Amino acid sequence: MKFSEIIDQASDLLQRNGRITYRVLKREFDLDDAQLEDLKEGLLFTHPEIEDVDGHGLVLTSGERNPYGAVECHKRVGGILKCYYRRAA
C-alpha cells in the first residue's frame, strides 16, 4: 500500500470517529515510530481541521462532527485525560 493511501485511510477513519489515538494508528496501519511521525505530519499539514491533542492522538476540530472549535485537554488525577471543546468565536 502506498503511503498516500494510508494517509487517506487514516483521514477517513478520523472523519468517521472524530478522534483517534496514535497507538491505534500504529496498530491499524502497522507503522513504526518514523512512519507514525510522517503520518501525523501528513495529516496535520493537509487537513487544518485536524488537531494534535497533547501528543496522545488526533481530533477533528471543525466541520459537522465538531462545530465547537479547538480542543482543550487537561490531565486529571490518575492520569485520565479530559478534553473539552472551546467554542469558536
C-alpha positions in Angstrom: 0.0 0.0 0.0 1.3 3.5 -0.9 1.8 5.9 2.0 -0.6 8.3 0.4 -3.3 5.6 0.7 -2.5 5.2 4.4 -3.0 9.0 4.9 -6.3 8.8 3.0 -7.5 5.8 5.1 -6.4 7.4 8.4 -8.2 10.6 7.4 -11.4 8.6 6.6 -11.1 6.8 10.0 -10.7 10.1 11.8 -13.7 11.5 9.9 -15.9 8.6 11.0 -14.8 8.5 14.7 -14.0 12.2 15.4 -10.8 11.3 17.2 -8.1 8.6 17.2 -5.0 7.8 19.4 -1.6 7.4 17.9 -1.3 3.9 19.3 -4.4 2.9 17.4 -2.9 4.4 14.2 0.3 2.4 14.8 -1.6 -0.8 15.2 -4.1 -0.2 12.4 -1.5 0.5 9.8 1.4 -1.4 11.2 3.6 1.7 11.5 7.0 2.2 13.2 7.7 5.4 15.0 9.2 7.2 12.0 6.2 6.2 9.8 3.8 7.4 12.5 5.6 10.8 12.6 5.3 11.0 8.8 1.6 10.2 9.0 1.0 12.8 11.7 2.8 15.4 9.6 0.9 14.5 6.5 -2.5 14.7 8.3 -1.8 17.9 10.2 -0.4 19.7 7.2 -3.0 18.8 4.7 -6.1 18.9 7.0 -6.3 22.1 9.0 -9.5 20.7 10.7 -7.4 18.0 12.4 -5.5 18.9 15.6 -3.0 17.1 17.8 -4.2 16.6 21.4 -1.2 16.8 23.8 0.7 14.2 21.8 -1.9 11.5 22.5 -3.8 11.5 19.3 -5.7 13.4 16.7 -9.1 15.1 16.9 -11.4 16.6 14.3 -11.8 20.2 15.3 -14.3 21.6 12.8 -16.9 20.5 10.4 -20.1 18.6 11.1 -18.7 16.4 13.9 -17.3 19.2 15.9 -18.9 22.7 15.5 -17.3 24.0 18.7 -13.7 24.8 17.5 -10.5 23.9 19.3 -9.9 21.2 21.9 -8.5 21.8 25.3 -7.2 18.9 27.3 -6.2 18.5 31.0 -4.7 15.6 32.8 -6.7 14.6 35.9 -5.8 12.6 38.9 -5.0 9.0 37.9 -3.6 10.0 34.5 -7.0 10.4 32.9 -7.0 12.9 30.0 -10.2 15.0 29.9 -10.8 17.0 26.8 -13.3 19.9 26.3 -14.2 21.8 23.2 -13.7 25.6 23.3 -16.4 27.4 21.5 -15.3 29.1 18.3 -15.5 32.9 18.4 
